[in-house]
Amino acid sequence: MRTDDLIKALDADASSKAMPLQSAWWMAAGAAVVIAAAVFLLTIGPRPDFMAAAHTMRFLSKFVFTIVLAVSAFALIRALSTPGASTGRAMAWMAAAPVLVAVAVILELFMVPEALWGTRMVGSNMMICMGFIPLIGLGPLAIFLWMLRYGAPTRPVLAGAVAGLLAGGLAATFYAAHCFDDSPLFVATWYTIAIAALALLGALGGRFFVRW
Amino acid sequence: MSGKDEAELSRLMRAAIAGDEKAYADFLHRIAALVRGFVRRKIVQGGVDPEDVVQETLLAIHVKRHTWRQDAPVLPWIYAIARFKLIDAFRRRGRRIEIDVDDIAETFAEPETETVSERDINRALDGLSPAQRSVVSAVSVEGRSIGETAAKFGISETAVRVSLHRGLAAIAKRFGQGRFGRE
């Protein structure tokens, strides 16, 4: 087939329509939030003293970390799924959540006596944390990987990893409403491991599933 | 040069998305020339046929045109897709380099003739369902319109459009997965 012949076929198909990628991303984000919320509410749900806890800095700080991660990952993944879009700024913003966690960890180390560092870090339910963040994030991750297929990421493995970070940030935001361990020492350790597991899974998905 | 190209191509692409087929044909011909120049500059040694990469890029541009933001410049979008497809072609060639020794010898023997039948897209076309293959061939190689194709096969125009769209999407998908023949 000559290239001119191919162009005839493409032109004849000009009227076929697909939803613009950027709109599709917002719909995907909405669907992912609904699925994560459903899994969260049907399994562990928020902690009973949620309203009281909402007045403490440590509890609220968890949401700052996870929401900042999710928002920055959402901006980056939209750029990564669009060929030729500049990703530099969005990439730089990905440092925001880790920096905030690092600052909180340093403050916590100043405020809490050294003897308690270990207990604060180990917490009371690290296994639940490492199990439920990936569990809540699995549905959203699947949606985001489908979206990457719908888009056109020129760096599919990186985009897949960011899909994992986005799913992780979203899942951790819900999980944080359940978890009694509010210390930044706990968050920096176990949330990071759980979210990294989703990022790894996302990178594998990007490698083997996102081909175009 | 680039600024004028950019403005003109963005305008054509926007018109095409709004449903102007003539603008789309114009757009695709210009893109083919641009991408051909780009790919030929990048391929300095044999092994990858530039025209295969041009065709793969055009298909990818077509099936992924919903990823272009209408307020963003179109040239960086086009070149990013072309670069991705070029790298993909090199990677594939690297994997099959041993099987291809004979092909290369033949290419040296008669460099200018009949590379057309050896196109990757023909092999991808062979992998389609018979209905999709005949519709895609009728519209492309035989140059028939949607209406003429419908009359030729005795099916509705809608059925022709659906087969064409699915056929092109299937070829693009096969390229993406590095599969070309019938499985």
Interface residues (C-beta under 8 A of the other chain):
Chain A: M1 R2 T3 D4 D5 L6 I7 K8 A9 L10 D11 A12 D13 A14 S15 S16 A18 M19 P20 L21 Q22 A24 S81 T82 P83 G84 A85 G151 A152 T154 R211 W212
Chain B: A16 G19 E21 Y24 A25 L28 H29 A32 E51 V54 Q55 L58 L59 A60 H62 V63 K64 R65 H66 T67 W68 R69 A72 P73 L75 P76 W77 I78 Y79 A80 I81 R83 F84 V116 R119 I121 N122 L125 V136 V139 S140 V141 G143 S145 I146 R161 L164 H165 L168 A172 K173 G176 Q177 G178
